[in-house]
Amino acid sequence: MPINSDSFIELSLIGLAIAVLVIVVIVVSMFFKTWLRAKLSNAPVAWGNLIGMFLRKVPFGKIVDARITAVKAGLPYTAEELEAHYLAGGDVDDVVLALIAADKAGIPLAFDRACAIDLAVKGTTKTVLEAVRTSINPKVIDCPDSHAGGPTKITAVARDGIAVNVRARVTVRTALDSFIGGATEETVIARVGEGIVTSVGSAESYKAVLENPDSISKLVLSKGVDASTAFEILSIDIADVDVADNVGARLQTEQAEADKRVAQAKAEMRRAAAVAAEQEMSARTQEMRAKVVEAEAQVPQAIADAFRSGNFGIMDYTRYRNIIADTDMRSSIATDGDTAGNDKGD
């Protein structure tokens, strides 16, 4: 049976109506429960927003639940604001819970500020909710931080040379206004440690530190060590102070030992120089003796030359031999006399 044009148009319209109806049923089945939940919670979300979030691959159920939580707590944030933060890579649930906690505690915290903090701590172990909770309930950090296996106390030396071990506990709370870009806990611990070393080092004696440990905390607090950090220091409590070592005496002992070694080295240098000079003089003595022997060896030759030239006669030679014999005799007598005197003295 042929279908005329009117029948074809009617069938097309019926098919289109069926398709639209199917789409409507699918949309209603997908979003009705979420829409109804938001409506009954006095946090309505438009159908267009739900469909738009679905097309943008945003978990609309999560956004709607976050909005419901915020509205029930008296914070009427829109679905568009929450969706924008999710698309920026933030954690919507943490932001909403942090804003609720801040509002209940009377801490001023804007939505944009909370989103900025959430994005700033992304990729770390901290969350915006933890930051708000720390602002409400201050936490205590140890100085130094011994949890990482480091030293348990800070060692500082007073002016009298006595070393003192100090351990402090710092109570801090989050400064939400300077949280973004502010220094972390490690900076606070380092600054407090530096202040402790400065305070102990300026003390005249270790006894003054042991008697008034609160002077350390007062000096550290006066230095404003929490400036440009993400925290506000509420108090610094000195948990433990004890004497470590007499560094001054040990340094003096080491210096004396070093001076002694230097003196010994200089004395050894002088001794070596004296030995070298003695060896040099001995060598020169031997050299002079060799010259004397050489000169004496030339005497007979000179006498022979004098004989040949007629400048030296036999009588002259005889007198020369007599003088040598007389000299040898006198030397022998003198030597025997010294030996006899020494034997008599013994």
PyMOL commands that set and color helices and strands:
alter all, ss='L'
color gray80, all
select helices_A, chain A and resi 5-40+47-55+60-72+79-87+92-105+111-120+128-136+146-148+176-178+185-202+206-211+214-222+247-309+314-345
alter helices_A, ss='H'
color red, helices_A
select strands_A, chain A and resi 139-143+154-157+162-174+231-246
alter strands_A, ss='S'
color yellow, strands_A
deselect
rebuild
show_as cartoon
